Amino acid sequence: MKTKKQSRILFIALGLVIALPALSFGLSQLLPATTTREITIDAQPDQVWEVLSDLEPFPQ
């Protein structure tokens, strides 16, 4: 009797060890985490583009 109970507990524990990481991986593929960031620049778009496209000062 004792060995059947131990076998059942071992089987359940092994199943959990396999199932939980698989479930975690599956959920991460279905629901990937995303992060977004937004800022507001108080300038006209052409002024912003002028600063962004001026590559000479970037190494500074």
C-alpha positions as CSV (number, residue, x, y, z in Angstrom):
1,M,0.0,0.0,0.0
2,K,2.7,2.4,1.0
3,T,4.6,2.0,-2.3
4,K,1.5,2.7,-4.4
5,K,1.0,6.0,-2.5
6,Q,4.6,6.9,-2.9
7,S,4.5,6.1,-6.6
8,R,1.4,8.3,-7.0
9,I,3.0,11.2,-5.2
10,L,6.2,10.8,-7.2
11,F,4.2,10.7,-10.5
12,I,2.3,13.9,-9.6
13,A,5.4,15.7,-8.5
14,L,7.2,14.7,-11.8
15,G,4.2,15.8,-13.8
16,L,4.2,19.2,-12.1
17,V,8.0,19.6,-12.7
18,I,7.4,19.0,-16.4
19,A,4.0,20.8,-16.7
20,L,4.7,24.1,-14.9
21,P,7.7,25.2,-17.0
22,A,5.9,24.1,-20.2
23,L,2.9,26.1,-19.2
24,S,5.0,29.1,-18.3
25,F,6.8,29.0,-21.7
26,G,3.5,28.6,-23.6
27,L,1.9,31.6,-21.9
28,S,5.0,33.7,-22.5
29,Q,4.7,32.9,-26.2
30,L,1.0,33.6,-26.4
31,L,1.1,36.8,-24.2
32,P,4.5,38.4,-24.7
33,A,5.3,41.4,-22.5
34,T,5.6,44.7,-24.2
35,T,6.8,48.0,-22.9
36,T,6.1,51.4,-24.5
37,R,7.4,54.8,-23.8
38,E,6.1,58.1,-25.1
39,I,7.3,61.7,-24.8
40,T,5.9,65.0,-26.0
41,I,8.3,67.4,-27.6
42,D,7.3,71.0,-27.6
43,A,8.5,71.8,-31.1
44,Q,7.4,71.7,-34.8
45,P,8.1,68.4,-36.5
46,D,10.5,70.0,-39.0
47,Q,12.6,71.4,-36.0
48,V,12.7,67.9,-34.4
49,W,13.7,66.3,-37.6
50,E,16.4,68.9,-38.2
51,V,18.0,68.0,-34.8
52,L,17.6,64.2,-35.4
53,S,19.1,64.3,-38.8
54,D,22.1,66.4,-37.9
55,L,24.5,63.5,-37.3
56,E,27.7,65.5,-36.7
57,P,27.1,66.3,-33.0
58,F,26.0,62.7,-32.0
59,P,29.5,61.5,-30.9
60,Q,29.6,64.2,-28.3
